[in-house]
Amino acid sequence: MTVSRTICLGFLIMIVLGTLLLFLPLATNDGQWNDPLVALFTATSAVCVTGLIVVDTGTYFSTQGQGIILGLIQLGGLGYMTATTFLLLLLGRRLGLRDRLAVQQSLDTAELAGSRSLVVSIIAMTLVFELTGAFLLMPVMIRDYGPSSGIWLSIFHSISAFNNAGFSLFEDSLVRYATSTWVNFVIIALVVFGGIGYQVIMEGFMWMRDRIHGKRERIVFSLHFKVVTSTTITLIILGTLAILAIEYYNPATLAEVNPDYRLLIALFQSVITRTAGFNTIDIGAMEGASLFIVIGLMFIGASPASTGGGIKTTTLRLLFTCTRTVLRGKEEVILYQRQIPSSRLLKAVAVIFGSLMVVTAVTTLLSLFDPEFRFIQLLFETVSAFATVGMSTGITADLTSVSKLLIIVTMYVGRVGVLLLIASLLGDPQPSVIHYPEEDVLIG
């Protein structure tokens, strides 16, 4: 079995097992057997760290059911190969070449050596962030809901936020904490760190460690670090300003909120929009222009080797730089004084094209099966599922069964990636040994 098929099959296995567990009576609050479609939809959304729901997580599922969902979120956020490799290491098994190749492909890294230490450090980093986030949320949650419920709520929302899942145990997501600066910034920090990827976090950590220890050696950040951080910051700022400007006088979203908190809400929604799925305002009440901007941000998503989805920030940056290069009449794509390999540009184009094809096809089908909803609502739902964001205008539960199955498939495709899924079906690509003569073709 090819590496790509192993990864895709691994996610399917997790979804099936999660569905079976959530189907059991112990997973529901009323102690009855769960609806198979609800179990499948919720398990897929959790494993794919999406956050779209057809029932209220906090009231429909029992504590055991919520625990199962949280476990699926954790496994889905780490990725099948990371979780499996860590389990093998715990059992004392050495990693073979096939295991190392699978880890390399699932984490999108070029290094084969050090896979063992890489996986262990990713697990450790994840636990550090999630535990820190839970402890920071506890003072507020315990104050509002008591020690027992407060601790559980803190743990659940911390893990959900860092894994960019967007699942909440509150019926209104985080609307009740829209003006809580503390809760907002804790969730924002968890989402951002979970969405920028392991490599970026480790480079930032090493830079901070050297500064604390007073080392004079100048650290040279990788091109990946520079592209991810600069693009992420730019998107957050632009998204915040756009949402604030459009929704400032919308009575259903920001107009009725204290002006001192409007920037905070816009910032929160800008960060969350790109992958996490929480909300502190009514998404369905947002202006059409805002929804379109949110769709764009969701489609871009997070960064490679992170817990988020979308086409990724690096893909956007490469396509933007490539366009600028063409407009300037140059032939080499340069970023931060580094030339980008043509193979990466081809992959970026393939990701964009494949993603657009999936979104277009699914939105078209949803329009056929659920014509009573507005087109922008269906497009929003599709992009949210494909980019594993989890935000919704409120139509998820009202979709037909066929449309829900389409959303399930879309979440899965978005989580494993279009190119990886195609490779699993057609076989891993082989390098070409035949070179044909060049001939020009008109463009544009």
C-alpha positions as CSV (number, residue, x, y, z in Angstrom):
1,M,0.0,0.0,0.0
2,T,1.3,3.4,-0.9
3,V,2.1,6.1,1.7
4,S,-0.8,8.3,0.5
5,R,-3.3,5.5,0.7
6,T,-2.1,4.6,4.2
7,I,-2.7,8.2,5.4
8,C,-6.1,8.5,3.7
9,L,-7.2,5.1,5.0
10,G,-6.0,6.0,8.4
11,F,-8.4,9.0,8.6
12,L,-11.2,6.8,7.3
13,I,-10.6,4.2,10.1
14,M,-10.6,7.0,12.7
15,I,-13.9,8.3,11.3
16,V,-15.5,4.8,11.3
17,L,-14.4,4.0,14.9
18,G,-15.5,7.4,16.0
19,T,-18.9,6.9,14.4
20,L,-19.4,3.6,16.1
21,L,-18.5,5.0,19.5
22,L,-20.8,8.0,19.1
23,F,-23.6,5.7,17.9
24,L,-23.6,3.9,21.3
25,P,-26.3,4.9,23.9
26,L,-23.6,6.0,26.4
27,A,-22.6,8.9,24.0
28,T,-26.0,10.6,24.1
29,N,-27.7,12.4,27.0
30,D,-31.0,10.6,26.7
31,G,-29.2,7.2,26.8
32,Q,-30.7,6.1,23.4
33,W,-28.9,4.8,20.3
34,N,-27.7,7.8,18.3
35,D,-28.9,8.7,14.8
36,P,-26.3,7.0,12.5
37,L,-26.1,10.2,10.3
38,V,-25.6,12.4,13.4
39,A,-22.9,10.1,14.6
40,L,-21.2,9.9,11.3
41,F,-21.4,13.7,10.7
42,T,-20.1,14.5,14.2
43,A,-17.2,12.0,14.0
44,T,-16.1,13.2,10.6
45,S,-16.3,16.8,11.8
46,A,-14.2,16.0,14.9
47,V,-11.6,13.9,13.1
48,C,-11.3,16.5,10.4
49,V,-11.1,19.2,13.1
50,T,-13.8,21.1,11.3
51,G,-16.5,22.0,14.0
52,L,-19.6,21.9,11.8
53,I,-22.5,20.3,13.9
54,V,-26.0,19.1,13.2
55,V,-26.9,18.9,17.0
56,D,-25.8,20.9,20.0
57,T,-22.6,19.3,21.3
58,G,-23.1,20.4,24.9
59,T,-26.7,19.3,25.4
60,Y,-27.1,16.4,22.9
61,F,-24.0,14.4,23.9
62,S,-23.3,13.0,27.4
63,T,-20.0,13.6,29.2
64,Q,-18.7,10.4,27.7
65,G,-19.8,11.4,24.3
66,Q,-18.1,14.8,24.7
67,G,-15.0,12.9,25.8
68,I,-15.1,10.8,22.6
69,I,-15.5,13.9,20.5
70,L,-12.5,15.5,22.3
71,G,-10.4,12.4,21.7
72,L,-11.3,12.4,18.0
73,I,-10.4,16.1,17.8
74,Q,-7.0,15.4,19.4
75,L,-6.2,12.5,17.1
76,G,-7.4,14.4,14.0
77,G,-5.4,17.5,15.0
78,L,-2.2,15.5,15.4
79,G,-2.8,13.6,12.2
80,Y,-3.1,9.9,11.7
81,M,0.6,9.2,11.1
82,T,1.7,11.3,14.0
83,A,-0.7,9.6,16.4
84,T,0.1,6.2,15.0
85,T,3.9,6.7,15.1
86,F,3.7,7.9,18.7
87,L,1.8,4.8,19.7
88,L,4.4,2.6,18.0
89,L,7.1,4.4,19.9
90,L,5.3,3.8,23.2
91,L,5.1,0.1,22.3
92,G,8.9,0.1,21.7
93,R,8.7,-0.5,17.9
94,R,11.5,1.0,15.8
95,L,10.4,3.1,12.8
96,G,11.1,1.6,9.4
97,L,11.6,3.4,6.2
98,R,7.9,3.2,5.3
99,D,7.0,4.7,8.6
100,R,9.5,7.6,8.2
101,L,8.2,8.3,4.6
102,A,4.6,8.4,6.0
103,V,5.6,10.8,8.7
104,Q,7.5,12.9,6.2
105,Q,4.5,13.1,3.8
106,S,1.9,13.7,6.5
107,L,3.9,16.6,8.1
108,D,5.0,17.9,4.7
109,T,8.7,17.9,5.7
110,A,11.8,17.2,3.6
111,E,13.6,15.4,6.5
112,L,13.6,11.6,6.8
113,A,16.1,11.5,9.7
114,G,14.9,12.3,13.2
115,S,11.3,11.2,12.6
116,R,11.2,9.8,16.1
117,S,12.3,12.9,17.9
118,L,10.1,15.0,15.6
119,V,6.9,13.2,16.5
120,V,7.8,13.2,20.2
121,S,8.5,16.9,20.2
122,I,5.2,17.6,18.4
123,I,3.3,15.6,21.0
124,A,5.1,17.5,23.8
125,M,4.5,20.9,22.2
126,T,0.8,20.1,21.8
127,L,0.4,19.1,25.4
128,V,2.2,22.2,26.6
129,F,-0.1,24.5,24.7
130,E,-3.3,22.7,25.5
131,L,-2.5,22.5,29.2
132,T,-1.4,26.1,29.3
133,G,-4.6,27.2,27.5
134,A,-6.8,25.1,29.9
135,F,-5.2,26.6,33.0
136,L,-5.6,30.2,31.6
137,L,-9.3,29.5,30.9
138,M,-10.0,28.0,34.3
139,P,-10.3,31.1,36.4
140,V,-13.2,32.4,34.2
141,M,-14.9,29.1,33.6
142,I,-14.7,28.0,37.3
143,R,-16.1,31.4,38.3
144,D,-19.0,31.0,35.9
145,Y,-19.8,27.3,36.1
146,G,-18.2,25.9,39.3
147,P,-15.0,23.8,39.7
148,S,-16.2,20.5,38.1
149,S,-17.9,22.0,35.0
150,G,-15.4,24.8,34.8
151,I,-12.4,22.5,34.6
152,W,-14.0,20.3,31.9
153,L,-15.1,23.4,29.9
154,S,-11.6,24.8,30.1
155,I,-9.9,21.5,28.9
156,F,-12.5,21.0,26.1
157,H,-12.2,24.5,24.7
158,S,-8.5,24.6,25.0
159,I,-8.0,21.4,23.0
160,S,-10.6,22.4,20.5
161,A,-9.0,25.8,20.0
162,F,-5.4,24.6,19.6
163,N,-6.5,21.9,17.1
164,N,-8.5,24.6,15.3
165,A,-11.6,22.4,15.6
166,G,-14.2,25.0,16.7
167,F,-16.3,22.6,18.8
168,S,-17.9,24.3,21.7
169,L,-20.0,23.1,24.6
170,F,-22.1,26.3,24.6
171,E,-25.2,26.6,22.4
172,D,-24.0,30.0,21.2
173,S,-20.4,29.0,20.7
174,L,-18.5,31.9,22.5
175,V,-21.0,34.7,22.0
176,R,-21.5,34.9,25.8
177,Y,-17.8,35.8,26.1
178,A,-17.8,38.3,23.2
179,T,-16.6,41.1,25.5
180,S,-14.3,39.0,27.7
181,T,-10.8,40.2,26.7
182,W,-9.2,37.4,28.6
183,V,-11.1,34.5,27.0
184,N,-10.8,36.2,23.6
185,F,-7.1,36.5,23.7
186,V,-6.5,33.0,25.2
187,I,-8.6,31.4,22.4
188,I,-6.9,33.7,19.7
189,A,-3.4,32.6,21.0
190,L,-4.3,28.9,20.9
191,V,-5.8,29.2,17.4
192,V,-2.9,31.2,16.0
193,F,-0.2,28.8,17.4
194,G,-2.1,25.8,16.3
195,G,-2.5,27.2,12.8
196,I,1.0,28.4,12.1
197,G,2.6,24.9,12.3
198,Y,5.2,23.1,14.2
199,Q,8.3,24.3,12.3
200,V,7.4,28.0,12.8
201,I,6.8,27.5,16.5
202,M,10.1,25.7,17.0
203,E,12.1,28.3,15.1
204,G,10.4,31.0,17.2
205,F,11.1,29.1,20.4
206,M,14.8,28.7,19.5
207,W,15.1,32.4,18.8
208,M,13.5,33.3,22.1
209,R,15.7,30.8,24.0
210,D,18.9,32.3,22.5
211,R,17.8,35.8,23.4
212,I,17.0,34.8,27.0
213,H,20.5,33.1,27.3
214,G,22.1,36.2,25.7
215,K,23.7,34.4,22.7
216,R,25.1,36.8,20.2
217,E,24.9,34.5,17.2
218,R,22.4,35.9,14.7
219,I,19.6,33.4,13.9
220,V,18.7,33.1,10.3
221,F,15.0,32.3,10.0
222,S,13.9,29.9,7.3
223,L,12.0,31.1,4.3
224,H,9.0,29.1,5.5
225,F,9.0,31.0,8.8
226,K,9.2,34.4,7.1
227,V,6.4,33.6,4.6
228,V,4.1,32.0,7.2
229,T,4.4,34.7,9.9
230,S,4.2,37.7,7.5
231,T,1.3,36.3,5.6
232,T,-0.6,35.3,8.8
233,I,-0.1,38.8,10.3
234,T,-1.2,40.5,7.1
235,L,-4.3,38.4,6.8
236,I,-5.3,38.9,10.4
237,I,-5.0,42.7,10.1
238,L,-6.8,42.9,6.7
239,G,-9.6,40.6,8.0
240,T,-10.0,42.6,11.2
241,L,-10.3,46.0,9.4
242,A,-12.7,44.6,6.7
243,I,-15.0,43.0,9.2
244,L,-14.9,46.0,11.5
245,A,-15.6,48.5,8.6
246,I,-18.5,46.5,7.1
247,E,-20.2,45.3,10.3
248,Y,-19.6,48.5,12.4
249,Y,-23.2,49.8,11.9
250,N,-24.9,46.4,11.4
251,P,-27.5,46.3,14.3
252,A,-27.5,42.5,14.2
253,T,-23.7,42.2,14.8
254,L,-21.6,45.1,16.1
255,A,-23.8,48.2,16.2
256,E,-25.4,47.2,19.5
257,V,-22.1,46.3,21.1
258,N,-20.1,48.7,23.3
259,P,-17.8,50.5,20.9
260,D,-14.8,49.6,23.2
261,Y,-15.3,46.0,22.2
262,R,-16.0,46.1,18.5
263,L,-12.3,46.0,17.5
264,L,-11.9,43.0,19.8
265,I,-14.8,41.1,18.3
266,A,-13.6,41.9,14.7
267,L,-10.1,40.7,15.6
268,F,-11.4,37.5,17.1
269,Q,-13.6,36.8,14.1
270,S,-10.7,37.5,11.7
271,V,-8.4,35.1,13.4
272,I,-11.1,32.4,13.9
273,T,-12.4,32.7,10.4
274,R,-9.4,31.3,8.8
275,T,-9.7,27.9,10.4
276,A,-11.1,27.5,13.9
277,G,-14.9,27.9,13.7
278,F,-15.8,29.6,16.9
279,N,-17.9,32.8,16.8
280,T,-18.7,35.7,19.1
281,I,-21.3,37.2,16.7
282,D,-24.2,35.8,14.7
283,I,-22.6,34.7,11.5
284,G,-25.9,34.3,9.7
285,A,-26.7,38.0,10.4
286,M,-23.5,39.3,8.9
287,E,-23.6,41.5,5.7
288,G,-23.2,39.8,2.4
289,A,-19.9,41.6,1.8
290,S,-18.6,40.3,5.1
291,L,-19.7,36.8,4.3
292,F,-17.8,36.9,1.0
293,I,-14.6,38.2,2.7
294,V,-15.0,35.4,5.3
295,I,-15.3,32.8,2.5
296,G,-12.1,34.1,1.1
297,L,-10.3,33.9,4.4
298,M,-11.7,30.4,5.1
299,F,-10.5,29.2,1.7
300,I,-7.0,30.4,2.4
301,G,-7.0,28.8,5.8
302,A,-4.0,28.1,8.1
303,S,-0.4,27.1,7.3
304,P,1.3,23.8,6.3
305,A,2.0,21.1,9.0
306,S,-0.5,22.7,11.3
307,T,-3.9,21.7,12.7
308,G,-5.7,24.0,10.2
309,G,-7.1,23.5,6.7
310,G,-7.5,25.5,3.6
311,I,-5.2,26.0,0.7
312,K,-2.6,27.3,3.2
313,T,-1.0,30.7,3.6
314,T,2.2,29.6,1.7
315,T,0.2,28.7,-1.3
316,L,-1.5,32.1,-1.4
317,R,1.9,33.8,-1.0
318,L,3.5,31.9,-3.8
319,L,0.7,32.6,-6.2
320,F,0.7,36.2,-5.3
321,T,4.5,36.5,-5.7
322,C,4.3,34.6,-9.0
323,T,1.7,37.0,-10.3
324,R,3.9,40.0,-9.2
325,T,6.9,38.4,-11.0
326,V,5.0,38.1,-14.2
327,L,3.7,41.7,-14.0
328,R,7.3,42.9,-13.6
329,G,8.5,41.0,-16.6
330,K,10.8,38.7,-14.7
331,E,11.2,34.9,-15.0
332,E,12.4,33.9,-11.5
333,V,10.1,33.9,-8.5
334,I,12.0,35.5,-5.6
335,L,10.9,35.6,-2.0
336,Y,13.2,37.2,0.7
337,Q,16.1,36.9,-1.7
338,R,15.5,33.2,-2.3
339,Q,14.4,31.6,-5.6
340,I,11.3,29.4,-5.4
341,P,11.7,26.0,-7.1
342,S,9.3,25.5,-10.1
343,S,8.0,22.2,-8.5
344,R,6.6,24.3,-5.6
345,L,4.9,26.7,-7.9
346,L,3.3,23.8,-9.9
347,K,2.1,22.3,-6.6
348,A,0.6,25.6,-5.6
349,V,-1.3,25.9,-8.9
350,A,-2.5,22.3,-8.5
351,V,-3.7,22.9,-5.0
352,I,-5.6,26.0,-6.0
353,F,-7.2,24.4,-9.1
354,G,-8.1,21.2,-7.3
355,S,-9.6,23.1,-4.4
356,L,-11.7,25.3,-6.6
357,M,-13.0,22.3,-8.5
358,V,-14.1,20.6,-5.3
359,V,-15.8,23.7,-3.9
360,T,-17.5,24.4,-7.2
361,A,-18.8,20.8,-7.6
362,V,-20.1,20.5,-4.0
363,T,-21.7,24.0,-4.0
364,T,-23.5,23.1,-7.3
365,L,-24.8,19.8,-5.9
366,L,-25.9,21.5,-2.7
367,S,-27.8,24.1,-4.8
368,L,-29.7,21.2,-6.4
369,F,-30.6,19.3,-3.2
370,D,-31.3,22.4,-1.0
371,P,-32.5,25.1,-3.4
372,E,-34.4,26.9,-0.6
373,F,-31.2,28.3,0.8
374,R,-29.3,31.3,-0.6
375,F,-26.4,30.5,-2.9
376,I,-23.9,32.4,-0.6
377,Q,-25.1,30.3,2.4
378,L,-24.4,27.1,0.5
379,L,-21.0,28.4,-0.8
380,F,-20.2,29.4,2.8
381,E,-21.1,26.0,4.1
382,T,-19.0,24.2,1.4
383,V,-15.9,26.3,1.9
384,S,-16.2,26.0,5.7
385,A,-16.3,22.2,5.3
386,F,-13.5,22.0,2.8
387,A,-11.2,24.3,4.7
388,T,-12.1,22.5,7.9
389,V,-13.2,25.7,9.5
390,G,-16.6,24.9,11.0
391,M,-18.3,28.2,10.8
392,S,-21.9,28.3,9.5
393,T,-24.7,30.7,8.7
394,G,-27.0,28.3,10.7
395,I,-28.2,26.0,7.9
396,T,-26.1,22.8,8.7
397,A,-28.8,21.0,10.7
398,D,-31.5,21.9,8.2
399,L,-29.7,20.4,5.2
400,T,-31.1,17.3,3.5
401,S,-29.5,14.0,4.3
402,V,-27.9,13.9,0.9
403,S,-26.4,17.4,1.4
404,K,-25.1,16.3,4.9
405,L,-23.4,13.4,3.2
406,L,-21.8,15.7,0.7
407,I,-20.6,17.9,3.5
408,I,-19.1,14.9,5.2
409,V,-17.2,13.9,2.1
410,T,-16.1,17.5,1.7
411,M,-14.7,17.7,5.2
412,Y,-12.7,14.5,4.6
413,V,-11.3,15.7,1.3
414,G,-10.3,19.0,2.9
415,R,-8.6,17.3,5.8
416,V,-6.5,14.8,3.8
417,G,-5.9,17.2,1.0
418,V,-6.9,17.1,-2.6
419,L,-3.5,16.2,-4.0
420,L,-2.9,13.4,-1.4
421,L,-6.3,12.0,-2.0
422,I,-5.7,11.9,-5.8
423,A,-2.3,10.3,-5.2
424,S,-4.0,7.6,-3.1
425,L,-6.4,6.8,-5.9
426,L,-4.0,7.0,-8.8
427,G,-0.8,6.0,-7.0
428,D,2.1,8.1,-5.8
429,P,3.5,10.3,-8.7
430,Q,6.7,9.0,-10.3
431,P,9.4,11.4,-11.6
432,S,9.4,11.7,-15.4
433,V,12.4,10.4,-17.3
434,I,11.2,11.6,-20.7
435,H,11.7,15.3,-21.7
436,Y,9.8,16.6,-24.6
437,P,10.7,19.6,-26.8
438,E,9.4,23.0,-25.7
439,E,6.8,25.0,-27.6
440,D,5.1,28.2,-26.7
441,V,1.4,28.8,-26.1
442,L,-0.6,32.0,-25.8
443,I,-1.8,32.9,-22.2
444,G,-4.4,35.5,-21.2
